[in-house]
Amino acid sequence: MLSIDKTHSMNRVKRFIWALPVLLVIASCSKDVEKNLDGDEKPLYITKAADNVNFSDYTTFSLADSVAVINNNQLEERVRTDFDAAFIDGIAAEMQARGFTRVGHGDSPDLGITVSRIYNDYTGIIDYSNYWGGYSGYWDPYYWGYPGYDYYFPPLYGTYTVTEGAVTIDMFDLKNAAGTNQLRLMWSGLVRGSGTFVTGMIPTHTKALFAQSPYITN
């Protein structure tokens, strides 16, 4: 179940390692790099739930107390900035509003939730050849003492690099981890675009993600 919204993404486990899934959704929502130059890009919210999941079977959840920073598919660090703490609290508020109880990660939670900040660099090439069209109209060769001459400009190309960022939320099934020998990804949300990393926008981001995921309820 994939949702996209654009507006103006052993015994019962007592402890677990906060895992990071392969976020193929990042690749699927990456746009043409030149379009990423648009600083006014609207926020984009993408959510995806696993098939045949009944969230009413789960009661408690726990959130990782730090955020993973992933740069070009490499984990750089886990941090807790003011922005990160506010995003974690925003997710907790949405989960509690839907009837789930927050517990510590050592208290056998049914659901485990992680937050990641993801940055990817994209490099492109710009062709400046047409930039010089009509140049003689700006600077007549007569200025240089060569009336009647033509300007010649060899092909000229430039390169640029754009860094695209996103915040992802991943929810795992801890309740059944012991029986399946795996941490099953149950739901993912992604936020990207304008205002992604603005602290004041966090309530808007978290509400938008959960609003298009009404099935997350207890």
VENCOR-V886642 format. One record per backbone hydrogen bond with DSSP energy under -0.5 kcal/mol. NH is the residue of the N-H (numbers start at 0). CO is the residue of the C=O. If there is no record, write none. Layout:
NH_CO, NH_CO
This chain:
2_46, 4_44, 6_42, 18_16, 20_18, 22_20, 23_21, 25_22, 26_22, 27_23, 28_24, 29_25, 29_26, 34_31, 35_31, 35_32, 36_33, 37_34, 38_36, 40_37, 43_191, 44_4, 45_189, 46_2, 47_187, 48_0, 49_185, 52_49, 54_52, 56_53, 57_54, 60_100, 61_110, 63_112, 66_78, 67_114, 68_76, 69_67, 69_116, 70_68, 70_73, 71_69, 71_118, 73_70, 75_68, 75_73, 76_68, 78_66, 84_80, 85_81, 86_82, 87_83, 88_84, 89_85, 90_86, 91_87, 92_88, 93_89, 94_90, 95_91, 96_92, 97_93, 97_94, 98_95, 99_94, 100_58, 102_60, 106_103, 107_13, 110_59, 111_171, 112_61, 113_169, 115_167, 116_67, 117_115, 117_165, 118_69, 119_163, 121_161, 123_159, 125_157, 127_125, 127_155, 130_127, 131_127, 131_128, 132_129, 134_131, 136_133, 137_133, 137_134, 138_134, 142_139, 143_140, 144_141, 145_140, 148_145, 153_151, 157_125, 159_123, 161_121, 163_119, 163_161, 165_117, 166_190, 167_115, 168_188, 169_113, 170_186, 171_111, 172_183, 173_109, 173_171, 174_109, 176_173, 179_175, 180_176, 181_176, 183_172, 183_181, 185_170, 185_183, 186_170, 187_47, 188_168, 189_45, 190_166, 191_43, 192_164, 193_40, 195_192, 197_194, 198_196, 200_197, 201_198, 204_200, 205_201, 206_202, 207_203, 208_204, 209_205, 210_206, 211_207, 212_209, 215_212, 216_214, 217_97
